[in-house]
Amino acid sequence: MPTSSTKESRREFLQSSLPGATAKLTVGATLAAIAPQVLALEATPSQKLRVALVGTGSRGTYMWGESLEQEFPDRVDTVGLCDINPLRVEYAQSLYKDPPAVFTDFETMIRATKPDVVIVTSPDATHAQYAIAAMQLGCDVICEKPLATTAKDCQAIHDAEKQTGKKVIVTFNARYSPRTIRIKELIAAGAIGDIYSVDCSEMLDLDHGASYFRRWHAYKANSGTLLVQKGSHIFDQVNWWLDAEPVEITALGDLRKYGRNGPFRSTHCRGCNHKSECELYWDITKDKRAMQLYVQCEQADGYLRDACLYREDIDIYDTMAVQCRYDNGVMFNYSLNVTSPIEGQIIAFNGSRGRIELRSYHRQPWNPEMDTELRLITNDPYAMQLLTPEQGEGGHGGADPAIKRSVLYPDTPDPLGQRADSRAGIMSSILGIAAVRSIETGETMRVADMIDLS
Ligand SMILES: NC(=O)c1ccc[n+]([C@@H]2O[C@H](COP(=O)([O-])OP(=O)(O)OC[C@H]3O[C@@H](n4cnc5c(N)ncnc54)[C@H](O)[C@@H]3O)[C@@H](O)[C@H]2O)c1
């Protein structure tokens, strides 16, 4: 099955073939299946998929949403949209040429529209309840990252998938960026021999970094902290690059700039008395899309998209350091700093025969010759090659359009195993969840003590 290739078979394939080496449903609730008993995500390319989507915010509306109608008219029939905000779901509906039905209750939508596949783009902590309910109602699931924010939810998704025979695909779009693919190919081809360790330093600048503190992500109960919400991208990439699973995790985390550390505070930027003195004041009224998607809908649920990032009750971290040991012995160091003057990543792989280094800057206060540099540095011969691949067209360097094609046509060849199944989703989430638990307890966490995927 293309979505659930085992670790062994993927590793064997890579070694042999690479060129050049709502909130009303509760987790675990039992629901009678109403949708067809086939794996919709394995349907032949000529079959049209009935698709429903929950969470019509930015990702649900602008990445998935009506783009499916435009880009995949022969494959996708969007039959339903659901959001707890009735105004936002109607706004999302208004963007379609052939508008799908809209709902504010998930189970009602599934029963009324009988989709084959449900796309989950609601806030992180709600993914598990919708993924599980969708499977119990007979649907396959395409879920945004992170798959879940607690170990209990990871376990419940795994159990539901086994019980229902349905499938969950997690949309790790980062796996589809050209530089990520190039690294995967190099490692799998043995370009630097056995990998001993990975160092990753991830920096979010004050624009991007602060954005998470303005909304629901700022609370652990919603996002699991940025180690789950944001870290899930890189954790999945490292798991996938190494073809390995995390075993032991230790972490530190602190909140140094945002939340209670702010020099003053308000409810949100509009109407704030500190506009002129706040370095992070954001005038949402200048952003047309944000006005339509959030401000014009806020009377229905009070979701303030430009909420003050100095709110006292913010309980996530802005400065984080994680150490992880993998089941193949690789050591992984990760730091996430979201108060940086640079937006980007520096990742290095240290191997028995050399080193791969990726430096990727998206925004920085100078003009580097290249935004992204991928270097292969070998011991024998003692040499360096610059291998920076071209970025593709479309969101996230071409990764967003690529993942849509990949998950909607799962019969297309997937030699690198880019299509991520629930196990990959769980392994990425659990690394962040374990890191948060380690910060809270001061102890080293063992994945085997947190989940059982047997
Ligand atoms: N893969 C990526 O690169 C990427 C990028 C952005 C967001 N995401 C993911 O997409 C998801 C949505 O993020 P976003 O930026 O669109 O957030 P958002 O705040 O713009 O949208 C969330 C939507 O969910 C709705 N909602 C809130 N609680 C709900 C509930 N209980 N049931 C149903 N709907 C509910 C809100 O009303 C809102 O419309 C998150 O899981 C996020 O991690 C992924």
PDBQT file of the ligand as one rigid body, heavy atoms in Angstrom, charges set to zero:
ROOT
HETATM    1  N1  LIG A 501       1.861  22.488   6.777  1.00  0.00    +0.000 N 
HETATM    2  C1  LIG A 501       2.034  23.785   6.945  1.00  0.00    +0.000 C 
HETATM    3  O1  LIG A 501       2.992  24.368   6.459  1.00  0.00    +0.000 OA
HETATM    4  C2  LIG A 501       1.000  24.561   7.739  1.00  0.00    +0.000 A 
HETATM    5  C3  LIG A 501       0.957  25.958   7.636  1.00  0.00    +0.000 A 
HETATM    6  C4  LIG A 501      -0.015  26.639   8.371  1.00  0.00    +0.000 A 
HETATM    7  C5  LIG A 501      -0.885  25.931   9.198  1.00  0.00    +0.000 A 
HETATM    8  N2  LIG A 501      -0.806  24.585   9.286  1.00  0.00    +0.000 N 
HETATM    9  C6  LIG A 501      -1.724  23.839  10.170  1.00  0.00    +0.000 C 
HETATM   10  O2  LIG A 501      -3.070  24.056   9.751  1.00  0.00    +0.000 OA
HETATM   11  C7  LIG A 501      -3.925  24.082  10.894  1.00  0.00    +0.000 C 
HETATM   12  C8  LIG A 501      -4.736  25.376  10.868  1.00  0.00    +0.000 C 
HETATM   13  O3  LIG A 501      -3.862  26.488  11.009  1.00  0.00    +0.000 OA
HETATM   14  P1  LIG A 501      -4.284  27.936  10.487  1.00  0.00    +0.000 P 
HETATM   15  O4  LIG A 501      -3.062  28.730  10.385  1.00  0.00    +0.000 OA
HETATM   16  O5  LIG A 501      -5.155  27.783   9.304  1.00  0.00    +0.000 OA
HETATM   17  O6  LIG A 501      -5.154  28.455  11.720  1.00  0.00    +0.000 OA
HETATM   18  P2  LIG A 501      -6.385  29.473  11.664  1.00  0.00    +0.000 P 
HETATM   19  O7  LIG A 501      -6.525  30.031  13.017  1.00  0.00    +0.000 OA
HETATM   20  O8  LIG A 501      -6.236  30.404  10.512  1.00  0.00    +0.000 OA
HETATM   21  O9  LIG A 501      -7.622  28.542  11.325  1.00  0.00    +0.000 OA
HETATM   22  C9  LIG A 501      -8.165  27.622  12.245  1.00  0.00    +0.000 C 
HETATM   23  C10 LIG A 501      -9.646  27.480  11.927  1.00  0.00    +0.000 C 
HETATM   24  O10 LIG A 501     -10.190  26.452  12.759  1.00  0.00    +0.000 OA
HETATM   25  C11 LIG A 501     -11.423  26.929  13.309  1.00  0.00    +0.000 C 
HETATM   26  N3  LIG A 501     -11.643  26.214  14.577  1.00  0.00    +0.000 N 
HETATM   27  C12 LIG A 501     -11.236  26.557  15.829  1.00  0.00    +0.000 A 
HETATM   28  N4  LIG A 501     -11.612  25.607  16.713  1.00  0.00    +0.000 NA
HETATM   29  C13 LIG A 501     -12.280  24.666  15.998  1.00  0.00    +0.000 A 
HETATM   30  C14 LIG A 501     -12.926  23.462  16.347  1.00  0.00    +0.000 A 
HETATM   31  N5  LIG A 501     -12.970  23.007  17.612  1.00  0.00    +0.000 N 
HETATM   32  N6  LIG A 501     -13.544  22.766  15.370  1.00  0.00    +0.000 NA
HETATM   33  C15 LIG A 501     -13.525  23.193  14.074  1.00  0.00    +0.000 A 
HETATM   34  N7  LIG A 501     -12.923  24.332  13.685  1.00  0.00    +0.000 NA
HETATM   35  C16 LIG A 501     -12.307  25.054  14.641  1.00  0.00    +0.000 A 
HETATM   36  C17 LIG A 501     -11.244  28.416  13.467  1.00  0.00    +0.000 C 
HETATM   37  O11 LIG A 501     -12.493  29.072  13.528  1.00  0.00    +0.000 OA
HETATM   38  C18 LIG A 501     -10.446  28.749  12.211  1.00  0.00    +0.000 C 
HETATM   39  O12 LIG A 501     -11.299  29.003  11.125  1.00  0.00    +0.000 OA
HETATM   40  C19 LIG A 501      -3.026  23.939  12.116  1.00  0.00    +0.000 C 
HETATM   41  O13 LIG A 501      -3.041  22.607  12.542  1.00  0.00    +0.000 OA
HETATM   42  C20 LIG A 501      -1.658  24.313  11.616  1.00  0.00    +0.000 C 
HETATM   43  O14 LIG A 501      -0.620  23.663  12.309  1.00  0.00    +0.000 OA
HETATM   44  C21 LIG A 501       0.102  23.890   8.552  1.00  0.00    +0.000 A 
ENDROOT
TORSDOF 0
